[in-house]
Amino acid sequence: MRLSEFHRAVADEFGAVYGASIVRDLVISELGERTAADALAAGVDARDVWLALCVAMQVPASRRHGVGRLDPKM
């Protein structure tokens, strides 16, 4: 997952404003007691951050994989 896909997935799942807030403010134990923003800045893979965020926010498994990608152009 690319960083742009991560941000798109967060916005799609949580909304742009609320999503930005949880990425910046929610401390996640699976990320070493860091926020998603801090984990990304420390070099943690965006996919691992996305999955940890999904667990923390109880996003159903059916909405965790393959999100954030742009639809292919026809």
N, C-alpha and C positions, 0 to 999 in steps of 0.2 A: 504494500500500500504506500503510495506516495503521500507526501505531506498535504498536497492539495486535495487528494482524495479523502484524507483524514478530516480536513476542515469541512469538506462538502458533506461527508457522512454525519459529522456532528451537527451541522446546520439542518440537514434533512431530518435527522432523528429528534433533535431537541429545539429547533428553531435557532435563528442566527444569534439573537441576543442572549437567550438562556443558555444556549450551547457555548457561547464565548465565556459566559460566566462560570459554568461548571469546569471548563477546560482550565480556566485561570484560578479558580478558588477551591475546587473539591480536592481534598487530600485523599489519595488512594493507597491503601496499604500494599496492594499488589505491585505498586510502582515504587516501593521503598519509602512510603510515607511522603510522597511528592505529589504535586499536582500534575495533570497531564501536560501542561505547558512546561513545567520544570523538567519532566521526564524527557520530553521532546528536545528541549534545549541541551540536556545531558547526553543526547545521542541514542536514546532508546528508540527502537524501531516503531514507526507510526502504527503499524498493524498491532503490535503488542500493546501499545498505549490505547488504541481503539478497543481492543478486546477487554482490557482491564477496566476501561471506562464503562463498557457495556455491562460487565459483571457488577460493578459498583452501583450502576443506575438501574439494574434489573431489566435490561433490554432483552426481550425474548431472543433465543438463539436463531430463530428464523429471520431476524432482522440484523444479524451481526455480520454476515458474510456477503461479499460482493457489492457492498454499498460504497458510495462515493465516486463510482466510475461514471463518466459521461456516457450517454447512449451513443452507440456508433453512428456516424453520419451515413445517411442513405445515399 
